[in-house]
Amino acid sequence: MKEFSTMDIEELKKELRITNDDIAKFFDLTPMAYANSSAKKRYEQAICRFYAFVKSTARGQNKKNLTTGVD
């Protein structure tokens, strides 16, 4: 898998103006469950990687053939 440069979760929350409560909702969790989750770092890392992927795709850096999966 191609590695995407990612931003810190705090930078992402600032850029998108989202809170921990918003992130909890993305994963169908209560804010308290998200805050105490052992998977919190993985959730945050996944969000940051996905955001980096979407941004780079919007700039045309990740044009893959959706049929073959090849760049």
C-alpha positions as CSV (number, residue, x, y, z in Angstrom):
1,M,0.0,0.0,0.0
2,K,1.2,3.4,-0.9
3,E,2.1,5.6,2.1
4,F,0.4,9.0,2.3
5,S,1.9,11.9,4.2
6,T,-0.4,12.5,7.0
7,M,-1.1,15.3,9.4
8,D,-1.5,15.2,13.1
9,I,-5.0,14.7,14.4
10,E,-5.0,18.1,16.1
11,E,-4.1,19.8,12.8
12,L,-6.8,17.9,11.0
13,K,-9.4,18.8,13.6
14,K,-8.4,22.4,13.3
15,E,-8.5,22.4,9.5
16,L,-11.9,20.6,9.3
17,R,-13.3,22.3,12.5
18,I,-14.3,19.0,14.0
19,T,-14.3,17.8,17.6
20,N,-13.8,14.5,19.4
21,D,-17.6,14.3,19.6
22,D,-17.8,14.5,15.8
23,I,-15.2,11.8,15.4
24,A,-17.0,9.6,17.9
25,K,-20.2,9.9,15.7
26,F,-18.2,8.8,12.6
27,F,-17.6,5.5,14.4
28,D,-21.1,5.2,16.0
29,L,-19.6,5.7,19.5
30,T,-20.5,7.9,22.3
31,P,-18.0,10.6,23.1
32,M,-17.0,8.9,26.3
33,A,-16.6,5.5,24.6
34,Y,-14.4,7.2,22.0
35,A,-12.3,9.0,24.6
36,N,-11.7,5.8,26.5
37,S,-11.3,3.5,23.6
38,S,-8.1,1.4,23.3
39,A,-8.5,1.9,19.5
40,K,-8.6,5.7,19.7
41,K,-5.1,6.2,18.2
42,R,-6.0,3.8,15.3
43,Y,-9.2,5.6,14.6
44,E,-7.3,8.9,14.5
45,Q,-4.6,7.5,12.3
46,A,-7.2,6.1,9.9
47,I,-9.0,9.4,9.7
48,C,-5.7,11.2,9.0
49,R,-4.6,8.7,6.4
50,F,-8.0,8.8,4.7
51,Y,-8.0,12.6,4.6
52,A,-4.5,12.7,3.2
53,F,-5.6,10.2,0.5
54,V,-8.7,12.2,-0.4
55,K,-6.7,15.4,-0.6
56,S,-4.0,13.9,-2.8
57,T,-6.7,12.3,-5.1
58,A,-8.4,15.7,-5.4
59,R,-5.0,17.1,-6.6
60,G,-4.7,14.2,-9.1
61,Q,-1.8,12.4,-7.3
62,N,-3.6,9.1,-6.9
63,K,-5.4,8.3,-10.1
64,K,-5.8,4.6,-10.0
65,N,-7.6,2.5,-12.5
66,L,-10.6,1.3,-10.5
67,T,-10.9,-1.9,-12.5
68,T,-7.3,-3.1,-12.1
69,G,-6.1,-1.1,-9.1
70,V,-3.0,0.0,-11.0
71,D,-1.7,3.6,-11.1
